[in-house]
């Protein structure tokens, strides 16, 4: 008897007792569907986090001076820390490979609009690369952001929001190119020309209470202008400017690991004799990788626990195969009398057991994937109803685990082999005369 005939006979046998066959598969179906559901959820969470992370665009390295672990003395203002000159020196050593961005609060400012009404703005000095993707992903609806040329020339340009334009002009029309006077609290006043207009996201509008404020003049909006322009207004130079941190990016000519090495090589001699501080590098992508690893470990651990139910399903398969052998004893006797070998009988029942488990495993995989899709739909509905302001930042993704599906189907076949072999061997070893006498 060839393999194809054995498979046909196995399906015919299962079709005779449909309900019993389904109940036998149920343990396998539950076990496999649980594993696939869990792995789909784990993979989907990981994929969603990565998609959301990429959308936010925070993929640069953040460098900052931190107190050495072995230092327990008092920190004074005279201690050397990170300066803008250091950062610019790093970039100068690797032109075309590294970029930098930094930002600093210049202060709150009073702005008098065309109607003579006063509202407040928050002034932020930023370097040109701050506005370059992927660090900065604001939607600029008109004009441009201040660029490196503006920063290097300490030009009096700025990027404002569409809401700022409504506060000052009444609309965004004809706002580009207009010069605004900012009366900065505790700092020098400054005149800036609008070169770009951006649009706030729904999340930002919610956080700033733009949509709920009864008086739009009560809302503080952000104004971005070149970092060197801010230093000039403060009467400072890069040599005198200390930074809490700076973001280091890289071009297509470089990569994250190379950028890290450049940073270490550059700052190692600078901080070698510094007893207080050392340079730290924060890699958000690395942290994301750690989160993904933890999720994967948890997913695998729970999947293994869920897979234990396959053992219960395997016992059910063995039980039903033993019953089936008793019911088909005369059939076995007839086939042996007609010349069937022990191996033929044994193969027939092993294949039946494998077919039961494989069919149950396939159904379990389909149910598991369907569960993952349904859960993602529920998550999407909950996100849009309970946290709509965050919805645009979260990209839900259903990601069934292909390796988990393959392993699950393989494991179900292995279950059929293991738990079907003993009943099959017992059937194959039957004495044909005793089998024909069986009532």
C-alpha positions in Angstrom: 0.0 0.0 0.0 1.4 3.4 -1.0 1.4 6.6 1.0 -1.5 8.2 -1.0 -3.8 5.2 -0.5 -3.0 5.3 3.3 -3.9 9.0 3.4 -7.1 8.4 1.6 -8.1 5.6 4.0 -7.2 7.8 6.9 -9.5 10.6 5.8 -12.3 8.0 5.0 -11.9 6.6 8.6 -12.2 10.1 10.1 -15.3 10.9 7.9 -17.1 7.8 9.3 -17.0 9.2 12.9 -17.0 13.0 12.3 -18.0 14.0 15.9 -15.5 11.7 17.5 -12.8 12.8 15.2 -13.5 16.5 16.0 -13.5 15.8 19.7 -10.2 14.0 19.3 -8.7 17.0 17.5 -10.1 19.5 20.0 -7.2 19.3 22.4 -4.8 19.8 19.5 -6.9 22.7 18.1 -7.0 24.5 21.5 -3.2 24.0 22.1 -2.1 25.2 18.7 -4.6 28.1 18.5 -3.4 29.2 22.0 0.2 29.2 20.9 -0.5 31.0 17.6 -2.7 33.6 19.3 0.0 34.3 21.9 2.8 34.5 19.4 0.7 36.7 17.1 -0.1 39.1 19.9 3.6 39.2 21.0 4.8 39.8 17.4 2.1 42.4 16.8 3.0 44.3 19.9 6.6 44.3 18.9 5.8 45.3 15.3 3.5 48.1 16.5 6.1 49.5 18.9 8.7 49.5 16.1 6.3 51.1 13.6 5.3 53.8 16.2 8.9 54.3 17.2 9.9 54.9 13.5 7.0 57.2 13.0 8.0 59.4 15.9 11.4 59.5 14.4 13.5 59.4 17.5 16.4 57.4 16.1 19.4 59.7 16.9 22.0 59.1 19.6 21.7 61.4 22.6 25.0 62.3 24.3 25.2 63.8 27.7 27.8 64.2 30.5 27.0 62.1 33.5 28.7 61.8 36.9 31.2 58.9 37.1 30.0 56.0 39.2 33.2 56.2 41.4 32.8 59.9 42.1 31.3 60.8 45.4 32.5 64.4 45.8 30.8 67.7 45.4 29.9 69.0 41.9 30.6 72.7 41.2 29.7 75.0 38.3 33.4 75.1 37.3 33.5 71.4 36.5 33.9 70.8 32.8 30.9 69.4 31.0 29.6 69.2 27.4 30.0 72.4 25.4 28.6 73.3 22.0 32.2 73.8 20.7 32.9 70.1 21.6 29.9 68.9 19.6 30.8 71.1 16.6 34.3 69.7 16.8 33.0 66.1 16.7 31.0 67.0 13.6 34.0 68.8 12.0 36.0 65.6 12.3 33.4 63.6 10.4 31.9 65.9 7.7 29.3 64.2 5.6 28.9 61.4 8.1 27.6 62.9 11.4 25.1 65.7 12.1 24.0 67.2 15.4 21.0 69.0 16.8 20.3 70.6 20.1 17.7 72.9 21.6 17.4 75.3 24.5 14.7 77.3 26.0 15.3 81.0 25.5 12.3 82.0 27.6 8.6 83.0 27.5 7.7 86.0 25.5 4.8 88.5 25.3 3.6 89.1 21.8 1.2 92.0 20.8 -0.9 91.1 17.8 -2.3 93.3 15.1 -5.4 94.1 17.3 -3.2 95.2 20.2 -4.0 92.1 22.2 -1.2 90.3 24.1 -0.6 86.6 24.1 2.4 84.4 25.1 4.8 82.3 23.2 7.6 79.9 24.2 10.9 80.6 22.5 13.2 77.6 21.6 16.6 78.0 20.1 17.3 75.0 17.9 20.2 74.0 15.6 19.5 73.5 11.9 19.6 69.7 11.9 16.9 69.7 14.6 14.4 70.1 11.8 15.8 67.3 9.6 14.0 64.0 9.6 14.0 61.6 11.3 14.6 63.7 14.4 11.8 66.2 13.6 8.6 65.2 11.8 6.4 68.3 12.2 4.0 68.9 9.3 5.2 72.2 7.7 2.3 73.5 5.8 4.0 76.6 4.4 7.5 77.9 3.8 10.4 76.0 5.5 12.1 75.5 8.8 15.2 77.5 9.8 18.1 75.6 8.3 21.9 75.3 8.9 22.6 78.5 6.9 20.2 80.4 9.2 22.0 78.9 12.2 25.5 79.5 11.0 24.6 83.1 10.0 22.7 83.7 13.2 19.8 84.9 11.1 16.6 86.2 12.7 14.3 83.6 11.2 11.6 81.5 12.9 9.1 78.7 12.4 5.7 79.3 14.0 2.5 77.3 14.2 -0.7 77.9 12.2 -2.3 78.6 15.6 0.3 81.3 16.3 -0.7 82.9 13.0 -4.3 82.9 14.0 -3.4 84.5 17.3 -1.3 87.2 15.7 -2.8 87.8 12.2 -6.2 86.2 12.5 -5.3 83.6 9.8 -2.3 82.0 8.2 -2.8 84.0 5.0 0.2 86.3 4.2 2.0 85.4 7.4 5.2 84.3 5.6 7.9 87.0 5.5 6.3 89.1 8.3 8.6 90.2 11.2 7.3 89.8 14.7 8.6 91.5 17.9 9.0 89.1 20.8 9.3 90.8 24.3 11.2 88.0 26.1 10.9 87.7 29.9 14.3 87.9 31.6 16.1 88.0 28.3 16.7 90.5 25.5 13.8 91.2 23.2 14.2 90.0 19.6 12.6 90.5 16.2 12.2 87.4 14.0 10.9 86.9 10.5 8.5 84.1 9.8 10.0 81.7 7.2 7.8 78.7 7.9 4.4 77.6 9.3 3.8 74.2 10.9 0.7 72.4 12.0 0.3 70.9 15.4 -0.7 67.2 15.7 -4.0 66.3 17.4 -2.0 65.0 20.4 -0.2 68.4 20.8 -3.5 70.3 20.4 -4.9 68.2 23.2 -1.9 68.7 25.4 -1.8 72.4 24.8 -5.6 72.7 25.2 -6.0 74.4 21.8 -9.3 72.6 21.1 -10.8 73.2 24.5 -9.6 76.7 25.4 -12.4 79.3 25.4 -9.9 82.1 24.6 -7.2 81.4 22.0 -5.0 84.1 23.5 -4.6 82.0 26.6 -2.7 79.3 24.8 1.1 79.4 24.7 2.5 78.2 21.4 6.1 77.4 20.4 8.4 79.5 18.3 11.5 77.9 16.9 14.5 80.0 15.8 18.2 79.4 15.1 20.4 78.3 18.1 23.2 80.7 17.2 20.7 83.5 17.0 19.7 82.7 20.6 23.3 82.6 21.7 23.9 86.0 20.0 20.9 87.4 21.8 22.3 86.1 25.1 25.8 87.5 24.3 27.3 84.0 24.3 29.6 82.1 22.0 29.8 78.3 21.3 32.9 78.1 23.5 31.0 79.4 26.5 27.8 77.5 25.9 27.3 74.3 28.0 24.7 71.8 26.9 22.7 69.3 28.9 22.7 67.0 25.9 22.9 66.9 22.2 21.5 64.6 19.5 23.9 63.0 17.1 22.6 61.8 13.8 24.3 60.1 10.8 24.0 60.2 7.1 23.8 57.3 4.6 27.6 57.3 4.6 27.6 56.1 8.3 25.6 53.9 10.7 24.7 53.9 14.4 27.5 51.6 15.5 30.1 53.6 13.6 28.7 56.9 15.0 29.0 55.5 18.5 32.6 54.6 17.9 33.3 58.1 16.5 31.7 59.7 19.7 33.8 57.4 22.0 37.0 58.1 20.2 36.4 61.9 20.2 35.4 62.3 23.8 37.7 59.8 25.4 40.8 62.1 25.5 38.6 65.0 26.5 37.1 63.3 29.5 40.1 61.0 30.3 41.4 63.2 33.1 38.0 64.5 34.2 37.4 63.1 37.7 33.8 64.1 37.8 32.1 63.5 34.5 32.2 61.0 31.7 30.3 61.0 28.3 27.3 58.8 28.1 25.5 57.7 24.9 21.8 56.9 24.9 20.6 54.9 22.0 16.8 54.7 21.8 17.0 52.0 19.2 19.1 49.8 21.5 16.5 50.3 24.2 13.8 49.4 21.8 15.7 46.2 21.0 15.8 45.3 24.7 12.1 45.8 25.0 11.6 43.6 21.9 13.8 40.9 23.4 11.9 40.9 26.7 8.6 40.7 24.7 10.0 37.7 22.8 11.1 35.9 25.9 7.7 36.4 27.6 5.9 35.3 24.4 8.1 32.1 24.1 7.6 31.3 27.8 3.8 31.6 27.7 3.7 29.7 24.4 5.6 26.8 26.0 3.0 26.8 28.8 0.2 26.8 26.2 1.9 24.0 24.3 1.5 21.7 27.3 -2.1 21.3 26.3 -0.8 19.5 23.2 0.3 16.7 25.5 -3.3 16.4 26.7 -4.4 16.4 23.1 -1.9 13.7 22.3 -3.2 11.5 25.1 -6.7 11.9 23.5 -5.3 10.9 20.1 -3.7 7.7 21.6 -7.0 6.9 23.4 -9.1 7.2 20.3 -6.6 5.2 18.2 -6.8 2.4 20.8 -10.6 2.4 20.6 -10.4 2.5 16.8 -8.2 -0.5 16.7 -10.7 -2.5 18.8 -13.5 -1.5 16.5 -11.5 -2.4 13.4 -10.0 -5.7 14.7 -11.8 -7.8 12.1 -10.8 -5.4 9.4 -7.2 -5.8 10.4 -7.6 -9.5 10.4 -9.0 -9.5 6.9 -6.3 -7.2 5.5 -3.6 -9.5 7.1 -5.3 -12.6 5.6 -5.1 -10.9 2.2 -1.4 -10.4 2.6 -1.0 -7.0 4.4 2.3 -6.9 6.3 2.7 -5.8 9.9 4.4 -2.6 8.7 1.5 -1.9 6.4 -1.0 -2.0 9.3 1.4 0.0 11.5 1.9 2.7 8.9 -1.9 2.9 8.3 -2.6 3.8 11.9 0.4 6.0 12.3 -0.7 8.0 9.3 -4.3 8.3 10.7 -2.9 9.7 14.0 -0.7 12.2 12.1 -3.6 13.2 9.9 -5.8 13.8 13.0 -3.1 16.0 14.6 -2.1 17.8 11.4 -5.8 18.6 10.6 -6.3 19.8 14.2 -3.1 21.8 14.0 -4.1 23.5 10.7 -7.5 24.5 12.2 -5.7 25.7 15.3 -3.4 27.9 13.3 -6.3 29.5 11.4 -8.2 30.1 14.6 -5.0 31.6 16.2 -4.4 34.0 13.3 -8.1 34.9 13.3 -7.9 35.6 17.1 -4.9 37.9 16.5 -6.8 39.9 13.8 -9.9 40.2 16.0 -7.9 41.4 18.9 -6.2 44.0 16.8 -9.6 45.2 15.6 -10.7 45.5 19.2 -7.5 47.3 20.2 -8.0 49.7 17.3 -11.6 50.5 18.4 -10.5 51.0 22.0 -7.6 53.2 20.9 -9.9 55.4 18.8 -12.5 55.7 21.4 -10.5 55.9 24.6 -7.2 57.5 23.5 -8.0 59.2 20.2 -5.3 61.8 20.7 -2.6 59.1 20.6 -4.1 57.2 17.7 -2.1 59.0 15.0 1.2 58.1 16.7 0.3 54.4 17.0 0.4 52.2 13.9 -1.3 48.9 14.8 0.1 45.9 12.9 -1.0 42.3 13.0 2.1 40.1 12.6 1.5 36.3 12.8 4.8 34.5 13.5 5.6 32.3 10.5 8.3 30.3 12.5 5.7 29.7 15.2 3.2 28.4 12.6 5.7 26.1 11.1 6.9 24.8 14.5 3.3 24.3 15.7 2.4 22.3 12.6 5.6 20.3 12.9 4.9 19.7 16.6 1.4 18.5 15.9 2.7 16.0 13.4 5.3 14.9 15.9 2.5 14.5 18.5 0.7 12.2 16.0 3.8 10.1 15.5 4.6 9.8 19.2 1.1 9.1 20.5 0.0 7.1 17.4 2.9 4.8 17.3 2.0 2.5 20.3 -1.6 1.9 19.0 -0.3 1.4 15.5 2.3 -1.1 16.7 -0.3 -2.9 18.7 -2.5 -3.2 15.6 0.4 -4.3 13.4 1.3 -7.1 15.8 -2.2 -8.6 15.9 -2.5 -12.3 15.1 -4.7 -12.5 12.0 -6.6 -15.6 13.2 -7.4 -14.0 16.6 -8.4 -10.8 14.7 -10.8 -12.7 12.5 -12.4 -14.4 15.5 -12.9 -11.1 17.3 -16.6 -10.2 17.9 
